[in-house]
Amino acid sequence: MYAVVRTGGKQYKVTQDAVLKVESLAGDVGAKVDFEVLMLGGDTPKIGAPLVSGASVQCEILEHGQGDKVVAFKKKRRKDTHRKRGHRQHFTKVKVLSISAG
């Protein structure tokens, strides 16, 4: 069985015991979080409008961190001008504990 969940403005297809990086979530390491279920897949799929009523995906927070640095470098030739900006996106790594249809 798999589920499509929504968190941080993105959608993820998850299965039991899957580990994924999502946008930064509030909570300590080891805390449990529940995600909104948009679809349950398997032998008899259930599609929500927009959410599947009674369904839930429970996850455990494994760690918080920052992604790799992304550098935005802008340069204008022959003008002796440039701008360099860096960014590191925050993320939360979670493990799917259970998928329940409700």
C-alpha positions as protocol buffer text, in pm:
chain_id: "A"
residue {
  index: 1
  type: MET
  ca { x: 0 y: 0 z: 0 }
}
residue {
  index: 2
  type: TYR
  ca { x: 118 y: 351 z: -75 }
}
residue {
  index: 3
  type: ALA
  ca { x: -14 y: 699 z: -12 }
}
residue {
  index: 4
  type: VAL
  ca { x: 26 y: 1044 z: -163 }
}
residue {
  index: 5
  type: VAL
  ca { x: 68 y: 1305 z: 111 }
}
residue {
  index: 6
  type: ARG
  ca { x: 96 y: 1683 z: 109 }
}
residue {
  index: 7
  type: THR
  ca { x: 336 y: 1882 z: 324 }
}
residue {
  index: 8
  type: GLY
  ca { x: 524 y: 2206 z: 271 }
}
residue {
  index: 9
  type: GLY
  ca { x: 337 y: 2280 z: -51 }
}
residue {
  index: 10
  type: LYS
  ca { x: 468 y: 1963 z: -217 }
}
residue {
  index: 11
  type: GLN
  ca { x: 328 y: 1614 z: -272 }
}
residue {
  index: 12
  type: TYR
  ca { x: 515 y: 1292 z: -196 }
}
residue {
  index: 13
  type: LYS
  ca { x: 440 y: 928 z: -277 }
}
residue {
  index: 14
  type: VAL
  ca { x: 527 y: 730 z: 38 }
}
residue {
  index: 15
  type: THR
  ca { x: 531 y: 366 z: 141 }
}
residue {
  index: 16
  type: GLN
  ca { x: 581 y: 189 z: 473 }
}
residue {
  index: 17
  type: ASP
  ca { x: 930 y: 248 z: 626 }
}
residue {
  index: 18
  type: ALA
  ca { x: 1024 y: 506 z: 359 }
}
residue {
  index: 19
  type: VAL
  ca { x: 1266 y: 784 z: 461 }
}
residue {
  index: 20
  type: LEU
  ca { x: 1224 y: 1120 z: 289 }
}
residue {
  index: 21
  type: LYS
  ca { x: 1337 y: 1481 z: 312 }
}
residue {
  index: 22
  type: VAL
  ca { x: 1055 y: 1734 z: 343 }
}
residue {
  index: 23
  type: GLU
  ca { x: 1040 y: 2107 z: 405 }
}
residue {
  index: 24
  type: SER
  ca { x: 1132 y: 2206 z: 759 }
}
residue {
  index: 25
  type: LEU
  ca { x: 877 y: 2095 z: 1021 }
}
residue {
  index: 26
  type: ALA
  ca { x: 830 y: 2211 z: 1378 }
}
residue {
  index: 27
  type: GLY
  ca { x: 905 y: 1942 z: 1634 }
}
residue {
  index: 28
  type: ASP
  ca { x: 1191 y: 1769 z: 1812 }
}
residue {
  index: 29
  type: VAL
  ca { x: 1380 y: 1463 z: 1692 }
}
residue {
  index: 30
  type: GLY
  ca { x: 1175 y: 1154 z: 1778 }
}
residue {
  index: 31
  type: ALA
  ca { x: 841 y: 1338 z: 1769 }
}
residue {
  index: 32
  type: LYS
  ca { x: 550 y: 1197 z: 1568 }
}
residue {
  index: 33
  type: VAL
  ca { x: 378 y: 1396 z: 1292 }
}
residue {
  index: 34
  type: ASP
  ca { x: 72 y: 1323 z: 1077 }
}
residue {
  index: 35
  type: PHE
  ca { x: 41 y: 1425 z: 712 }
}
residue {
  index: 36
  type: GLU
  ca { x: -264 y: 1507 z: 499 }
}
residue {
  index: 37
  type: VAL
  ca { x: -350 y: 1214 z: 270 }
}
residue {
  index: 38
  type: LEU
  ca { x: -455 y: 1302 z: -86 }
}
residue {
  index: 39
  type: MET
  ca { x: -470 y: 946 z: -220 }
}
residue {
  index: 40
  type: LEU
  ca { x: -439 y: 588 z: -99 }
}
residue {
  index: 41
  type: GLY
  ca { x: -312 y: 336 z: -352 }
}
residue {
  index: 42
  type: GLY
  ca { x: -311 y: -40 z: -367 }
}
residue {
  index: 43
  type: ASP
  ca { x: -569 y: -298 z: -479 }
}
residue {
  index: 44
  type: THR
  ca { x: -860 y: -54 z: -436 }
}
residue {
  index: 45
  type: PRO
  ca { x: -732 y: 304 z: -464 }
}
residue {
  index: 46
  type: LYS
  ca { x: -911 y: 586 z: -283 }
}
residue {
  index: 47
  type: ILE
  ca { x: -885 y: 938 z: -418 }
}
residue {
  index: 48
  type: GLY
  ca { x: -975 y: 1228 z: -192 }
}
residue {
  index: 49
  type: ALA
  ca { x: -1159 y: 1544 z: -278 }
}
residue {
  index: 50
  type: PRO
  ca { x: -918 y: 1699 z: -175 }
}
residue {
  index: 51
  type: LEU
  ca { x: -837 y: 1474 z: 127 }
}
residue {
  index: 52
  type: VAL
  ca { x: -923 y: 1111 z: 199 }
}
residue {
  index: 53
  type: SER
  ca { x: -1147 y: 1121 z: 507 }
}
residue {
  index: 54
  type: GLY
  ca { x: -1021 y: 917 z: 801 }
}
residue {
  index: 55
  type: ALA
  ca { x: -688 y: 827 z: 640 }
}
residue {
  index: 56
  type: SER
  ca { x: -360 y: 922 z: 801 }
}
residue {
  index: 57
  type: VAL
  ca { x: 12 y: 872 z: 756 }
}
residue {
  index: 58
  type: GLN
  ca { x: 213 y: 879 z: 1077 }
}
residue {
  index: 59
  type: CYS
  ca { x: 583 y: 967 z: 1058 }
}
residue {
  index: 60
  type: GLU
  ca { x: 871 y: 1008 z: 1299 }
}
residue {
  index: 61
  type: ILE
  ca { x: 1119 y: 1297 z: 1278 }
}
residue {
  index: 62
  type: LEU
  ca { x: 1471 y: 1159 z: 1235 }
}
residue {
  index: 63
  type: GLU
  ca { x: 1676 y: 1477 z: 1196 }
}
residue {
  index: 64
  type: HIS
  ca { x: 1678 y: 1844 z: 1101 }
}
residue {
  index: 65
  type: GLY
  ca { x: 1940 y: 1988 z: 870 }
}
residue {
  index: 66
  type: GLN
  ca { x: 2038 y: 2212 z: 584 }
}
residue {
  index: 67
  type: GLY
  ca { x: 2080 y: 2112 z: 221 }
}
residue {
  index: 68
  type: ASP
  ca { x: 2376 y: 2179 z: -3 }
}
residue {
  index: 69
  type: LYS
  ca { x: 2463 y: 2537 z: -88 }
}
residue {
  index: 70
  type: VAL
  ca { x: 2310 y: 2678 z: -405 }
}
residue {
  index: 71
  type: VAL
  ca { x: 2504 y: 2971 z: -550 }
}
residue {
  index: 72
  type: ALA
  ca { x: 2338 y: 3240 z: -762 }
}
residue {
  index: 73
  type: PHE
  ca { x: 2612 y: 3432 z: -944 }
}
residue {
  index: 74
  type: LYS
  ca { x: 2521 y: 3725 z: -1167 }
}
residue {
  index: 75
  type: LYS
  ca { x: 2776 y: 3913 z: -1376 }
}
residue {
  index: 76
  type: LYS
  ca { x: 2765 y: 4192 z: -1629 }
}
residue {
  index: 77
  type: ARG
  ca { x: 3052 y: 4171 z: -1872 }
}
residue {
  index: 78
  type: ARG
  ca { x: 3291 y: 4462 z: -1912 }
}
residue {
  index: 79
  type: LYS
  ca { x: 3114 y: 4656 z: -1633 }
}
residue {
  index: 80
  type: ASP
  ca { x: 3326 y: 4528 z: -1341 }
}
residue {
  index: 81
  type: THR
  ca { x: 3012 y: 4433 z: -1151 }
}
residue {
  index: 82
  type: HIS
  ca { x: 2891 y: 4103 z: -1014 }
}
residue {
  index: 83
  type: ARG
  ca { x: 2675 y: 3967 z: -734 }
}
residue {
  index: 84
  type: LYS
  ca { x: 2714 y: 3634 z: -556 }
}
residue {
  index: 85
  type: ARG
  ca { x: 2448 y: 3496 z: -324 }
}
residue {
  index: 86
  type: GLY
  ca { x: 2434 y: 3161 z: -148 }
}
residue {
  index: 87
  type: HIS
  ca { x: 2140 y: 2975 z: 0 }
}
residue {
  index: 88
  type: ARG
  ca { x: 2101 y: 2658 z: 206 }
}
residue {
  index: 89
  type: GLN
  ca { x: 1745 y: 2526 z: 236 }
}
residue {
  index: 90
  type: HIS
  ca { x: 1634 y: 2381 z: 571 }
}
residue {
  index: 91
  type: PHE
  ca { x: 1486 y: 2031 z: 568 }
}
residue {
  index: 92
  type: THR
  ca { x: 1349 y: 1765 z: 801 }
}
residue {
  index: 93
  type: LYS
  ca { x: 1416 y: 1396 z: 746 }
}
residue {
  index: 94
  type: VAL
  ca { x: 1118 y: 1177 z: 840 }
}
residue {
  index: 95
  type: LYS
  ca { x: 1048 y: 802 z: 843 }
}
residue {
  index: 96
  type: VAL
  ca { x: 701 y: 667 z: 762 }
}
residue {
  index: 97
  type: LEU
  ca { x: 580 y: 450 z: 1049 }
}
residue {
  index: 98
  type: SER
  ca { x: 228 y: 360 z: 940 }
}
residue {
  index: 99
  type: ILE
  ca { x: -32 y: 420 z: 670 }
}
residue {
  index: 100
  type: SER
  ca { x: -389 y: 375 z: 786 }
}
residue {
  index: 101
  type: ALA
  ca { x: -700 y: 392 z: 570 }
}
residue {
  index: 102
  type: GLY
  ca { x: -922 y: 487 z: 861 }
}
